[in-house]
Amino acid sequence: MSEATFFNLHDLSQGLPRELAEGITTRIFAGDMSMLSVARLEPHASGTLHAHPEEQWGVLLEGTLIRVQDGVEVEAKAGDFWRTPGGAAHTVRAGASGALVLDIFAPPREIYLSPGAGFGTPESA
Amino acid sequence: MSEATFFNLHDLSQGLPRELAEGITTRIFAGDMSMLSVARLEPHASGTLHAHPEEQWGVLLEGTLIRVQDGVEVEAKAGDFWRTPGGAAHTVRAGASGALVLDIFAPPREIYLSPGAGFGTPESA
């Protein structure tokens, strides 16, 4: 294994940058069967409700946020993680100190393989 | 979304327990298209070299370890993450303070859906 396959959560320069929403930026790391996205949310930043067929897991690494999924809001603290089945409408709202979130997609979200902005999907599945 | 789809890295009671090797225990959280495994490694615990067709990512959440993949050893510190393509032989050796590792498999490793022990594969792919 070469050094090139090693990354770090606090130095994301090797990832493909993407602005998901105002105050929410991410870096994308694509594999063959899954994809990681390490998203930094500024304090009180809000995503937009969206859905996609790919399964998603989220891991809250730092900060706090409100997770919205299928119309239910849950407060999350660092260390919490959750699953989003394909097709479930979801978004997040960061807390007062912002948040760092590791998102995992399987299979990879094709639209995130190219530079761009936004969540790549309309507000419903 | 019900509370039941929320988990925490430091309270893994909802995951399926598995002993991967002496001093390496994990909890499995299975999705439809991917699977998370949160592994606790005791100080200096060693895995055994193994391989599987599923893609894997590892995220070192706490501690230090030596990552062995395709015969190359890399020292990892907290925050490092890495990708293991399907079929690549790999293992880890924990450092002096042990380690907490989030492993991600896509697709899910079927053998980890059932209670058991070990990495579930022979030493070569």
Chai-1 contact restraints between the chains, C-beta under 6 A:
chainA,res_idxA,chainB,res_idxB,connection_type,confidence,min_distance_angstrom,max_distance_angstrom,comment,restraint_id
A,M1,B,Q69,contact,1.0,0.0,6.0,A-B,restraint_1
A,M1,B,D70,contact,1.0,0.0,6.0,A-B,restraint_2
A,M1,B,V72,contact,1.0,0.0,6.0,A-B,restraint_3
A,T5,B,W82,contact,1.0,0.0,6.0,A-B,restraint_4
A,T5,B,R83,contact,1.0,0.0,6.0,A-B,restraint_5
A,F6,B,V74,contact,1.0,0.0,6.0,A-B,restraint_6
A,F6,B,D80,contact,1.0,0.0,6.0,A-B,restraint_7
A,F6,B,W82,contact,1.0,0.0,6.0,A-B,restraint_8
A,F7,B,F81,contact,1.0,0.0,6.0,A-B,restraint_9
A,N8,B,G79,contact,1.0,0.0,6.0,A-B,restraint_10
A,N8,B,D80,contact,1.0,0.0,6.0,A-B,restraint_11
A,L9,B,G79,contact,1.0,0.0,6.0,A-B,restraint_12
A,H10,B,G79,contact,1.0,0.0,6.0,A-B,restraint_13
A,G31,B,E55,contact,1.0,0.0,6.0,A-B,restraint_14
A,G31,B,R83,contact,1.0,0.0,6.0,A-B,restraint_15
A,D32,B,E55,contact,1.0,0.0,6.0,A-B,restraint_16
A,M33,B,E55,contact,1.0,0.0,6.0,A-B,restraint_17
A,M33,B,A106,contact,1.0,0.0,6.0,A-B,restraint_18
A,S34,B,S34,contact,1.0,0.0,6.0,A-B,restraint_19
A,S34,B,E55,contact,1.0,0.0,6.0,A-B,restraint_20
A,S34,B,A106,contact,1.0,0.0,6.0,A-B,restraint_21
A,E55,B,G31,contact,1.0,0.0,6.0,A-B,restraint_22
A,E55,B,D32,contact,1.0,0.0,6.0,A-B,restraint_23
A,E55,B,M33,contact,1.0,0.0,6.0,A-B,restraint_24
A,E55,B,S34,contact,1.0,0.0,6.0,A-B,restraint_25
A,Q69,B,M1,contact,1.0,0.0,6.0,A-B,restraint_26
A,D70,B,M1,contact,1.0,0.0,6.0,A-B,restraint_27
A,V72,B,M1,contact,1.0,0.0,6.0,A-B,restraint_28
A,V74,B,F6,contact,1.0,0.0,6.0,A-B,restraint_29
A,G79,B,N8,contact,1.0,0.0,6.0,A-B,restraint_30
A,G79,B,L9,contact,1.0,0.0,6.0,A-B,restraint_31
A,G79,B,H10,contact,1.0,0.0,6.0,A-B,restraint_32
A,D80,B,N8,contact,1.0,0.0,6.0,A-B,restraint_33
A,F81,B,F7,contact,1.0,0.0,6.0,A-B,restraint_34
A,W82,B,T5,contact,1.0,0.0,6.0,A-B,restraint_35
A,W82,B,F6,contact,1.0,0.0,6.0,A-B,restraint_36
A,R83,B,T5,contact,1.0,0.0,6.0,A-B,restraint_37
A,R83,B,G31,contact,1.0,0.0,6.0,A-B,restraint_38
A,I104,B,I104,contact,1.0,0.0,6.0,A-B,restraint_39
A,A106,B,M33,contact,1.0,0.0,6.0,A-B,restraint_40
A,A106,B,S34,contact,1.0,0.0,6.0,A-B,restraint_41
A,A106,B,A106,contact,1.0,0.0,6.0,A-B,restraint_42
